Amino acid sequence: FLGAFPPAALEQGLAAHAGDAAALDTLCGALAKVHRTASGAGALPRQAPLVRGCLASPPFQVRRLGCVLMGSLLRQREGTDGDLAALVAAIGDPDTSVAQEAKAQVLGLCKAEAEAARLLHEGPVLASVAGLAGSGESVVRLRALELLVALASRGRGAAAAVFRSGLLEPFMQVLQDPDDVLHCLGVMELVAGLACGAAAETRALLVMAGGALCNLAQGEQVDLNLRTKAMSVLADVLASAAGQGVAEEMRGLFAQFSGVLAAALGSAEAGLKQSALQALGEFGRTQQGANLLCDSERGLIEGLARQALSHMSHGPTQLVALHALAAVAGSERAVRDSGTVSHDVLDPPADDRLRQAVYAAAASPEHPVTPAEELHTLLDRPFLDIRVATYRLISALGVRPWGAAEVCSHEALLALLLDNLKENERQGCEWKFTCLKVLESVGRLVEAGGLGRSNIPEHMVGTLLAALPRLRAAIALGPYLPAPPGAIPDVALATRQAG
């Protein structure tokens, strides 16, 4: 094929079909397949002028083919820095399919950390990336930020090169002066992606974006979508920082963010309040973040507990608050993927503050009850989403002796958890079963003298030990409702007909 159609003939063929989209699609697809073969790829160095011409061709199908061929040429280390710069520039192509192909080829060339870092060294390639970042089109600028985030994810050296390049600064300016709401939302989404990097990069991101995000979150004249998104992203960044031990830069920013969240919790705007609750849950997903949240002087854990356990709390807001309080209390940290239960989910001072907040919230003057009574009321509702959130909270609170004793001391609540007939939705059955396993694990350890039994009040010990046989019997039945004896299977049995 390549012998019969030299580069000049291929170029003529592409030009001849420029006005026929279907023929051009077929021809470009065939050429891409040919050049994916060993012999086709081997011929590319001799066809470099054709490849460069494809990248600048008017039909988008040919430009997309040019991206594929240029990527293959560069993987053979036959291209120049100028060729790589041209491929990077194609990420700003007006046609989305060309831009996506160009980005895929560039990232395919930068799979290793060193290759990704090399892309941002001084030269034509860096100039191409800078051109994308400084484009007058917001969609192209977002593509540039997506590329930088993807490069930073390749490793610490690559992330350091991204921050060192200075290419993130224009995007930080967008956060400080958000004229374009959609562009600002896109930038914040990608900033959250950068927060998943190594500790050094998260520290740099806190310095660069933290203050601007806080200002957006608390700006009364700022678009509500931007305020709520800023809360969510800042919670992501701070949670990542807390998990990596980035303490110095984080403490000052968390103090400022705490004020933003406290004000939002007292807001009459339901959407803003719910965003603050979601941010609290996100920040509290790590043990370090939950400890900071419980120690906050702004009363964040008390405000969160009130929204979750107050009898007067609004339905959708209470649902978000229940999930957030479960996250802070350690729902995900308590039950590992292996099914084992961890009881070390909060530091003792933070755990004591959580306990006080839970009891105070349930005993609100409007409708004073115990935490177990409020949890029983929530589980008795006919809505699955509320029940699942409540099960999550019980499984989180139940990993500590005081939480398990509170649940087990309320006969109606315990009976509801033990009764397989009380839940018929799969998700509810599974979370209810998780609650049983958590409560049983606490009782078992207390029975064996663990979990600091000598420091646990005797009435709690007695409650846990009394419930232990019933918990074990319920666990033995499994999470789902067992079929009654002699039940007919849900499948039809095939019968062979005579003759």
N, C-alpha and C positions, 0 to 999 in steps of 0.2 A: 504493500500500500504506500509506504513512505517513499519507495523507489519510484513508483508510478506518479506520485504527487509530491514533487519537491516543494520547498517553502513558497516559491513564487506562484506555483499553481494553486496551492492552498489559499494563499492570500487573494488570488484572483477569484477563486470559487466563493470565498466568504463575501467579497465585494459584490459579486454577481447576484447573490441571493439576499442582499441587504434589505430589499423591500418585501421579502416573503418570510414572515415570522415563522410559519410552520417549517419551511425548508431550512431556515437558519437554525431553529431548535434541533432538528434532526442532524444537520451537519456538525454543529458544535458538540452535540452529545456523542456523535461517532468519533470526532477528533479527541475528545476527552478520554473515551474508552481506549483508543489506540495508544495514546500517550501514557496510559496507566500500565501498559505492558512493559516488560523489561527492555525490549528493543525500541519501543516508542519513547520511553524515558531516556534511553541512551542517545537517541537522536536529537533531543532537545537542545543540547549545547550548540549544535550547528544551526538551530532554528531560533536562536536568541532574538534576532531582529524581528522575526514574525511574532514572537511572544510579546515583545515590547509594543509592537504595533497593535496587537489585540487589546492591550490595556487601554489604548487611546482611541479605539474604534467607536464610531457613533452608535451602532446597534448594541443594546445592553447585553444581548446573548453572547456577543463576541467579547465584550469586556469581562463578562463572567467567566468565559472560557480562558481569557488571558490570566485571570486570577489563579485558576487551577493550574495552568501551565507554568506560570511564574513561581508558584509555590513548589512545584516539582523541580523546576530548574534550581531554585535556591537550596532545596534539600540536598541536591547533588554538589552544593558549594561551587556552582559554576557562575552564579550571578554576582553582581556588584552591590555595593551599598546603595547606589542609585536605584538598582532594581528593587531592593527591599523597600526603599523609601517610596517608590511608585506604588508598590503593593499596599503599603500602609495608607498612602493617600487615597487609594480606592475605597477605603472604609467610609470615606465621605461621599461616595458616589450617590447621585440622585435616585438610582434604582436600588431598592432595598435588597433584592436578591444578590446583586453585585457586591454591595456593602457587606452582607452576611458572609458571602464566600471569601471575600478579602480578609475579613476578621478571622474566619476559621483557618485560613492558610497561614496568616501571621502567627496565630496562637499555636498552630501545629509546628511552626518553626521554632517556637519558644517553650517547648515542653519542659526543658531543664531550667533550673534557677539561674545558672550562669548565662544561658542564652537570652532569657528574659531581661536580665540586668544589662547585657550588652546592647540590647535594643535601644536603651536610653542613654548611651554614651554620646558625647558631642559628635555631630556630623549630620548628614542629610536625613538619616532615619529619625533622629530626634526632632529635626526641623519639621518633618512630615507630621509627627505626632503633635507637635506644638501647633501646626497649622490646623489640625482637626480641633484641638482644644480651643483655639481662638476663632473658630468659624463663626460667621454671622448667623448660621442656622442652628437653632437650639437642638434639633434632632441630631445634627452632626457632633455638636459638643457632648451630648449624652453618649454617643457612640465612642467618643474619645475617652470619656470617663469609664465606660464599660471596659474598654481595652486596658486602661490603667489598673482597674480593679482586678481584672483577670491576670495581668502580669504580676501584680503584687501578691497574688495568691500562690505563685510558683515557689515562694520561699522567702526567708528573711532577707537575703541579699537583694532579691528582686524588689521586695517591698521597700527596702531602704533606698534603692535606686529611684523608685517612683516618687518617694517623698523628697529626695535630694534634687530631682529634676526641676522642681518648682511648678510642675504642670498642674498640680492640684489647687494652686492658689486662686486661679480664676473661678473655680467652682466654689471655693469658700466665700468668694465675694458675692456669689449668687445667694448664699444663705444670709448674708448681711443686708442685701438689698433685693428682696425677691419680687421683682417686677413681673416676671413670668411664673405664674403659679405652677403650671404643669412642669416646666423645666426645673423649678425648685424642688417639687415633689420627686422628680426623677433623680436629682442630685442627692437628695436625702436617702433615697432607697439604696443608692450605690455606696454612700458613706456607711450605711449599716453593713453592707457587704465587706467593706474595708476593715470594720471593727473586729472581724473574725481573725485578723492576722496575729502575728507574734506580739509579745509585750511591748517591744520597742516601737512598733508601728502603731499600736493602740495608744501609746503615750503621745506619739506625735499627732495622732488624729484628735486626741482630747485637746491638745494645745491649739490645734488649728481650727477645729469646728465646734468645740464644746460651748464656748461663750455665745457664738452665733445661734446655735440650736436652742440654748436657754432663752435667749432674747426672743426668738420666734415663738417658743412655747408660751411665753408669758405676755406677748404683745397683744393688748386688747384690740388694736386696730388691724391685726394680722388676720388673714383669711383663716376660718375655723379649720379647714382641711390641713393647712400648713401647721397650725398650732398642734393639732392632734398627732400629725405625722412626726413633728419635731419631738414631741414627748416620747413617742415609740422608738425613734432612732436613738435619741439620747439614752433611753433605758437600755437599748442594745449595746451601745458603746460602753456605758458604765458597767453593765453586767459583764461584758468581756474583760474590761479592765479589772474588775473585782476578782474574776476568776483567775487572772494572771498575776495578781498581786501588785498592780500598778497603784500604789497608795498615795504618793505625794500629790500628783496632779489631780487625782480623783477626788480627794477629800474636799478641796475647795469648790470644785464643780458640783459635787454631790450636795454640799450645803446650799448652793444656789438652786440646784434642781429640786431639793426638798421643799424650798419655799414655793416654787412653781407648782409642785404636786399638791401641797397643802392648800394653796389657794384654789386649785382646780377641784379638789374634793369638796370644798365649800361652795362651789359654783351652782347656780340654778340651772345652768345649761347641761342637760343630761348627757349630750355627746361628749362634752369636755370632761365631765366627771368620769364617764366610762373610759375615756382614753387615759386619764390619770390612773384609774384602777388597773387597766391593762399594763401600763408602764410599771406600776408597782409590782405586779406579778412577774413581768419580764425581768426586772432588776433583782427580784428576790428568788430567781430560779437557782442561783448559786448560793452556797452556804455563806461565802464572804459577803455577797450582796445582801442576803437576808439578815445577817448580823448587823450590817450598817443600817439597814432600814429599821430594824427593831430598836437600835440605839439612837435613832434620830431625835433631836430635840424638838422637831416640828410635830411630833405626835402622829407620825404616819401610820404606824401599826395600829394605833387606837382608832384612827379614822377609817382605816381599811376594815377592821373588825366590826365597827359600827355599821358600815354599809353592808357587810355580809350577814350579820347576825341580828340586826335590829328588826323587830317585828314590823316596823313601819317602813322598811326599805322598799324602794320601787322595784317592780319585777325584773326588767332587763338589767337595771343597775345592780341589783342584788345578785343576779346570775354571774355577771362579770366579777363582782366582788368575791363571791364564793370561790371561783377558780383562782383569783389572784391570792386570796388568803391561803388556799391550799398549796399554791406554789411557794409562798413564803414559808409556810409551816413545814414544807419538805416533801410534798407528795411525790415528785419525781426522784428526789434524793433518797427517799425511804425505801422504795421498792425498786430493786435493780432489774435489769433485763433478764438476769438469770433466775429471778423469782425470789432471791434471798432478801431479807428485810434488814435495813440498816437503821440503827436507833440513834446514831450520832449525826443529827441533821441540823442542829443549831448549837452555838456556844451557850453555856449555862446562863450567863446574864441576859442574853437575847431571848432564850427560852422562857425565862421567868417573866420578862416583859410581855412576851406573847401570851403567856397564861393569864396575866393580869388583864390584858386587853380583851381577851376572849370572854372572860367572866364579866368584865365591866360592860361590854357591849350587849351581852344577853340580858343583863340586869338593868336595862335602860328604864328610866322612870315611866315612859309611856306604856310599857308592857313588860314588867320585870319577870324573867324566867331564868332557868339555868341553861347553860349551853346545850345540854342533852335534850332538854325540852324543846328548844328552838330547832335543833337538828331533827328531832322526831317530827315536828310540824312540817319541816321542809320535805322530809322523805315521804310524808303522807299525801303530798300533792300529786295530782295526776299527770304532771309534765315530766317527761323523761330528762330533758336538759337540766332542770333544777335538781332532779334526783341524782343524776350523774355528778353534778358539781358538788352536791352534798356528800355523796360517797367519797369523792376525792378528798374533801376536807376531813371527813372522819378517818380515812386512811392516813392522812398526814398528821392530824392531832393524836391519833391512836398509837403512834410509835413511842410516845413517852408515857410513863406510868400514870401521870395525872390525867392525860387525855383518855387513855384506855379505861381508867377507873371511872371517869365521868360517863363514858358511853355505857359501860357494863353495869353501872349503878342504876340506870334508868331502864326498868324492866320492859316497858313498851317499846323503847328504841332497840334494846337488845333482842327482843322477840321478833321484831320486824327484820332485823339483820339475819337472824337464825332461820327464818321461815322461807323455804324455797318457793312457796306459793305466792309470796308477796311481790315478786318481780318476774315479768315475763318478756322483757326486752333484753336482747343479747348483751348490749353494752352495759345495761344496768346490772345484769347477772354477774358479769365479769368484775365490775367495780365493787359490787357487794361482796363478792368472794375475796377480793383483795382486802377489804376491810376485815373480814373474818381472819385471814392469814396474819394480818398485822396485829390484831388484838390477841390472837393465840400466841404469837411470838413473844409479846410482852409478858403475858401470863406465864409462859414456859420459862422465860429467863428469871422472872421474879420467883417462881417456884424453886428454881435452882440456886437462888440466892444472889442473882445478878442484878444489873441495873441499879446498883446502890440500894439494895432492899432495906438495909438498916436505916436508910434515910427516908424511906417511904412510910407515910402514916399507916398504922395498922389496919384502919378501916378500908384503905385502898387495897392493901395486900389481900385482905379477906374477900373483897369484891372480885378481884382479878382471879383468885384461886377458885372461888365458887363458880365463876363463869367458864373456867377452863374446860371441863368435860363437855359442856354443851357446845362450845366453840369447836372442839375436836370432832364431835359427832356431826356437826353441820359441814365441816370441811370434808369429812369422809364421803359425803354425798356428791361433792363436786359443785361446780358453779352453776350448772343448768338444772332445770326441773326434770327429775327422772320420770320416765314413762311409767304409767300405771301397769300393774301386772296384766298380762294378756292383751296388751294394746296391739292393734293391727298396724303393721308397718305402713309408712307413707308411700311405698313403691308398689306397683302392680306386679304380681308374679306371672311370668309368662307360662302358658300352657301349650303343649303340643296337641294339635287337633288330629283326630283320627283320619286316616286316609290321606 
